[in-house]
Amino acid sequence: MVDMAAEVKKVVKIPVIAVGRLDVPELAEKVIAEGKADLVAIGRGFLSDPHWARKVEEGRQKHIRPCVGCHDGCMGRLVVGKPTSCAVNPASGREKDYALSPANKSKKIMVIGGGVAGMEAGRVAALRGHRVVIYEKSDQLGGHVTEAVVMPFKEGEQKLLDWYNNELGDLKVEIRLRTEVTSEIVQKNKPDAVIVATGSKYIRLDVPGADKPSVISACDFLSGKAQVRQRIVVIGGGQVGCESVYGCLSKARR
């Protein structure tokens, strides 16, 4: 909505504040530098990372936890009468309850699963002083979010994955990809604690023919593990279904 702020600024003599997803520091600075507004207001960006301003001041922009614009934890909770929180920052609104403190004893922590839950568990454990190893059976971290970022308009989710990879790297969390954990691996490494974060599995249709090779999941399609033919039926018209249709049409145009 920066253009609207710029139009208002042309006809008033008081400071004008621009709003609307301006939580990318470079974008916020550009808006002010180009004279389109005198100030920028950031709301959801401070829910996802309350230290946004301090990190910008210190030149640590890459450490800002990004808002993905989902509305689930903030506006989504408000409309059903629940306290504001944040989907990517569970401590938002619960800062006292979820405050992190150094561990009394540093432990060897094994995290099984490298999706968002596993990465967050590993990040928090490392922040508290534990030695963390994350095991992921695929060739990359991210879990189902790796399928969610396929569409070109999902840059928010991609920024979240980039942030996790950056934070885990800075915290020296060991990552072991292409490794499916077995009881033998657990016994061999002798961790003090194991965190199971193996993620969710999609529900398969319980109808005749659902097991045919031509029936694939949206996850497999979006990740490139399965291909579609020319005549396609998409069952489900939610966001995942719509993104699958978009992907099918995009491939058809190539």
C-alpha positions as CSV (number, residue, x, y, z in Angstrom):
1,M,0.0,0.0,0.0
2,V,3.0,2.3,-0.4
3,D,1.6,3.9,-3.5
4,M,-1.5,5.1,-1.5
5,A,0.8,6.6,1.1
6,A,2.7,8.4,-1.6
7,E,-0.5,9.9,-3.0
8,V,-1.6,11.1,0.4
9,K,1.9,12.6,1.0
10,K,1.4,14.8,-2.1
11,V,-1.6,16.7,-0.6
12,V,-0.9,16.9,3.2
13,K,1.8,18.7,5.2
14,I,1.9,16.2,8.1
15,P,4.0,13.1,8.4
16,V,2.7,10.1,6.5
17,I,3.1,6.6,7.6
18,A,3.2,3.7,5.1
19,V,1.9,0.2,6.2
20,G,1.6,-3.3,4.8
21,R,4.3,-6.0,4.7
22,L,7.2,-3.5,5.0
23,D,9.1,-5.8,7.4
24,V,12.0,-6.3,4.9
25,P,14.5,-3.7,6.1
26,E,15.8,-2.8,2.6
27,L,12.2,-2.2,1.4
28,A,11.3,-0.1,4.4
29,E,14.4,2.0,3.9
30,K,13.7,2.4,0.2
31,V,10.2,3.7,0.8
32,I,11.5,6.5,3.0
33,A,14.5,7.2,0.8
34,E,12.2,7.7,-2.3
35,G,10.0,10.1,-0.3
36,K,6.9,7.9,-0.6
37,A,6.4,8.1,3.2
38,D,8.0,9.7,6.2
39,L,7.8,6.6,8.4
40,V,6.9,3.0,8.0
41,A,4.7,1.0,10.4
42,I,5.6,-2.6,11.1
43,G,3.1,-4.9,12.9
44,R,3.3,-8.5,12.1
45,G,7.1,-8.3,11.6
46,F,7.5,-7.5,15.3
47,L,5.3,-10.5,16.2
48,S,7.6,-12.8,14.3
49,D,10.7,-11.1,15.6
50,P,10.4,-8.6,18.5
51,H,14.1,-7.7,18.1
52,W,13.6,-6.5,14.5
53,A,14.7,-2.9,15.1
54,R,17.8,-3.9,17.2
55,K,18.9,-6.4,14.5
56,V,18.6,-3.8,11.8
57,E,20.5,-1.3,13.9
58,E,23.3,-3.9,14.4
59,G,23.4,-4.8,10.8
60,R,22.1,-8.3,11.5
61,Q,19.3,-8.4,8.9
62,K,19.8,-12.0,8.0
63,H,19.0,-13.0,11.6
64,I,15.5,-11.5,11.5
65,R,12.9,-14.2,11.7
66,P,10.6,-13.4,8.7
67,C,6.9,-13.0,8.8
68,V,5.3,-15.4,6.3
69,G,2.0,-13.4,6.1
70,C,-0.1,-16.4,7.0
71,H,-2.5,-14.6,9.4
72,D,-2.9,-17.8,11.4
73,G,-1.3,-16.7,14.6
74,C,-2.2,-13.0,14.6
75,M,-5.4,-12.0,12.8
76,G,-6.6,-15.5,12.5
77,R,-6.6,-15.9,16.3
78,L,-8.1,-12.5,16.9
79,V,-11.2,-13.2,14.8
80,V,-12.0,-16.2,17.0
81,G,-11.4,-14.4,20.2
82,K,-8.0,-15.8,21.1
83,P,-4.9,-13.9,22.2
84,T,-2.5,-12.8,19.4
85,S,0.5,-15.0,18.7
86,C,2.6,-16.0,15.7
87,A,2.9,-19.1,13.6
88,V,6.6,-18.8,13.3
89,N,7.3,-17.4,16.7
90,P,5.5,-19.5,19.4
91,A,6.8,-17.2,22.1
92,S,4.9,-14.2,20.8
93,G,2.5,-13.1,23.4
94,R,3.9,-15.7,25.8
95,E,7.4,-14.2,26.3
96,K,7.5,-14.9,30.0
97,D,6.2,-18.5,29.8
98,Y,8.5,-19.4,26.8
99,A,11.6,-17.5,27.9
100,L,14.8,-19.5,27.2
101,S,17.4,-20.0,29.9
102,P,20.8,-21.7,29.8
103,A,20.6,-25.4,30.5
104,N,22.1,-26.5,33.8
105,K,24.0,-29.2,32.0
106,S,24.9,-29.4,28.3
107,K,23.5,-32.6,26.8
108,K,23.9,-34.5,23.5
109,I,20.6,-34.1,21.7
110,M,19.5,-36.2,18.7
111,V,16.7,-34.6,16.7
112,I,15.0,-37.1,14.3
113,G,13.4,-35.1,11.4
114,G,14.6,-31.9,9.7
115,G,11.2,-30.2,9.1
116,V,10.2,-27.0,10.8
117,A,9.5,-28.7,14.1
118,G,12.9,-30.5,14.1
119,M,14.8,-27.3,13.1
120,E,13.0,-25.3,15.8
121,A,13.7,-27.9,18.4
122,G,17.4,-28.1,17.3
123,R,17.7,-24.3,17.3
124,V,16.2,-23.8,20.8
125,A,18.2,-26.7,22.2
126,A,21.4,-25.2,20.8
127,L,20.6,-21.7,22.1
128,R,20.3,-23.3,25.6
129,G,23.8,-24.8,25.3
130,H,23.1,-28.3,24.2
131,R,25.1,-30.2,21.5
132,V,22.6,-30.9,18.8
133,V,22.6,-33.2,15.8
134,I,19.6,-33.2,13.4
135,Y,19.0,-36.3,11.2
136,E,16.9,-35.9,8.0
137,K,16.3,-38.8,5.7
138,S,15.9,-36.6,2.6
139,D,18.5,-34.5,0.9
140,Q,17.4,-31.2,2.4
141,L,15.9,-29.6,5.5
142,G,12.4,-28.1,5.5
143,G,10.0,-31.0,5.5
144,H,6.7,-30.2,3.8
145,V,7.7,-26.5,3.6
146,T,10.0,-27.5,0.7
147,E,6.9,-28.4,-1.2
148,A,5.0,-25.2,-0.1
149,V,7.7,-22.9,-1.5
150,V,7.5,-24.3,-5.1
151,M,5.1,-21.6,-6.2
152,P,6.7,-18.3,-7.2
153,F,4.4,-16.3,-4.8
154,K,5.6,-18.2,-1.7
155,E,8.7,-16.2,-1.0
156,G,7.8,-15.7,2.6
157,E,8.1,-19.5,3.3
158,Q,11.3,-19.6,1.4
159,K,12.7,-16.8,3.6
160,L,11.7,-18.8,6.7
161,L,13.7,-21.9,5.4
162,D,16.7,-19.7,4.6
163,W,16.5,-18.2,8.1
164,Y,16.5,-21.6,9.8
165,N,19.4,-22.8,7.7
166,N,21.3,-19.6,8.6
167,E,20.5,-19.9,12.4
168,L,21.4,-23.5,12.6
169,G,24.7,-22.8,10.8
170,D,25.6,-20.0,13.2
171,L,24.7,-22.2,16.2
172,K,27.0,-25.0,14.8
173,V,24.1,-27.5,14.8
174,E,25.3,-30.6,13.0
175,I,23.1,-31.7,10.1
176,R,23.1,-35.2,8.8
177,L,21.1,-35.5,5.6
178,R,20.1,-38.7,3.7
179,T,20.1,-40.5,7.0
180,E,17.1,-42.5,8.2
181,V,17.5,-43.1,11.9
182,T,17.4,-46.7,13.2
183,S,17.6,-48.1,16.7
184,E,21.2,-49.1,15.8
185,I,22.1,-45.5,15.0
186,V,20.6,-44.3,18.3
187,Q,22.5,-47.0,20.3
188,K,25.7,-46.2,18.5
189,N,25.6,-42.4,19.1
190,K,24.3,-42.7,22.7
191,P,22.4,-39.3,22.9
192,D,21.3,-38.0,26.3
193,A,17.9,-37.2,24.7
194,V,16.0,-37.9,21.5
195,I,13.5,-35.6,20.0
196,V,11.2,-37.2,17.5
197,A,10.0,-34.7,14.9
198,T,9.3,-37.0,11.9
199,G,6.4,-34.8,10.7
200,S,3.0,-35.5,9.2
201,K,1.8,-37.7,6.4
202,Y,-0.9,-36.8,4.0
203,I,-4.2,-38.8,4.0
204,R,-4.7,-41.1,1.1
205,L,-8.1,-41.5,-0.4
206,D,-9.9,-44.6,0.7
207,V,-11.7,-45.2,-2.6
208,P,-11.3,-47.9,-5.3
209,G,-8.5,-47.0,-7.6
210,A,-6.6,-44.8,-5.2
211,D,-3.6,-47.1,-5.4
212,K,-3.2,-46.8,-9.1
213,P,0.1,-45.3,-10.4
214,S,-1.9,-42.4,-12.0
215,V,-3.1,-41.2,-8.6
216,I,-0.5,-39.0,-7.0
217,S,-0.3,-36.7,-4.0
218,A,0.0,-32.9,-4.3
219,C,3.2,-33.2,-2.2
220,D,4.8,-35.6,-4.7
221,F,3.7,-33.4,-7.6
222,L,4.9,-30.1,-6.1
223,S,8.3,-31.7,-5.1
224,G,8.8,-33.2,-8.5
225,K,8.7,-36.8,-7.3
226,A,5.8,-37.6,-9.6
227,Q,4.7,-36.3,-13.0
228,V,1.2,-35.6,-14.3
229,R,-0.4,-36.5,-17.6
230,Q,-2.4,-34.3,-20.0
231,R,-5.8,-35.0,-18.5
232,I,-5.8,-34.1,-14.8
233,V,-8.4,-34.2,-12.0
234,V,-7.5,-32.3,-8.8
235,I,-9.4,-33.5,-5.8
236,G,-9.6,-30.7,-3.3
237,G,-10.0,-27.0,-4.0
238,G,-8.1,-25.5,-1.0
239,Q,-4.8,-23.7,-1.3
240,V,-2.9,-26.9,-2.0
241,G,-5.3,-27.9,-4.7
242,C,-5.2,-24.4,-6.3
243,E,-1.4,-24.4,-6.2
244,S,-1.4,-27.8,-7.8
245,V,-3.6,-26.6,-10.6
246,Y,-1.3,-23.5,-11.1
247,G,1.6,-25.9,-11.3
248,C,-0.1,-28.1,-13.9
249,L,-1.0,-25.1,-16.1
250,S,2.5,-23.6,-15.8
251,K,4.0,-26.9,-17.0
252,A,1.4,-27.1,-19.8
253,R,2.4,-23.6,-21.1
254,R,6.1,-24.6,-21.4
